Amino acid sequence: MEQNEQAMHAVLEAFELPGLRVLADAEGIAALERRPGSVLRFTEALRRGLEAFLRDTQGSPEQGHDSAHDVVRGDPEGFGLGPSPSDAAITERLRTMLAGDPEARIVLLTPATTAQPEYRFLPEYGESIAEHWVFRVIIPSAWPFLQWAIVDPRGERPAYSYMFD
């Protein structure tokens, strides 16, 4: 487990988020890593999930739900940016919100975590927590939306992130 901890911290460091809390249970991680066809380990799924939240400009592919980028682009001044921010500026603002909130966390949704009332909300479009790496991104001080990052364990589809208000 120590090697996984080190790999997880390396992922967080790469995003300049060393203090971000990651909540995931070992049994849930193992179940997803053992799924038939799964090629992604937890740390790679975490990396892709963070990448999707911070940089995804499309949201959910089939349903067109807004990504975090869409939300910030729709009200840049509300997030402390100028009227026409670049994608890079939006990414940095999202990263800063995650880094700046001591209560921020990313939660791998599994049967164990969703049993806790605060993490019970599953993805709006029904992506299964048994078939996908599903992360909830929570930033209490700055992001009042339900936000998920969905990662295909087979690595065949790009990760994506979307919100629900």
Buried (B, 14 or more C-beta within 10 A) or exposed (E): EEEBEEBBEEBBEEBEBEEBEBBBEEEBBEBBBEBEEBEBBBBBBBBBBBBBBBBBEBBBEEEEBBBBBBBBBEEBEEBEBEEEBEEEBBBBBBBBBBBEBEEBBBBBBBEBBBEEEEBEEBBBBEBEBEBBBBBBBBBEEBBEBBBBBBBBBBBEEBBBBBBBE
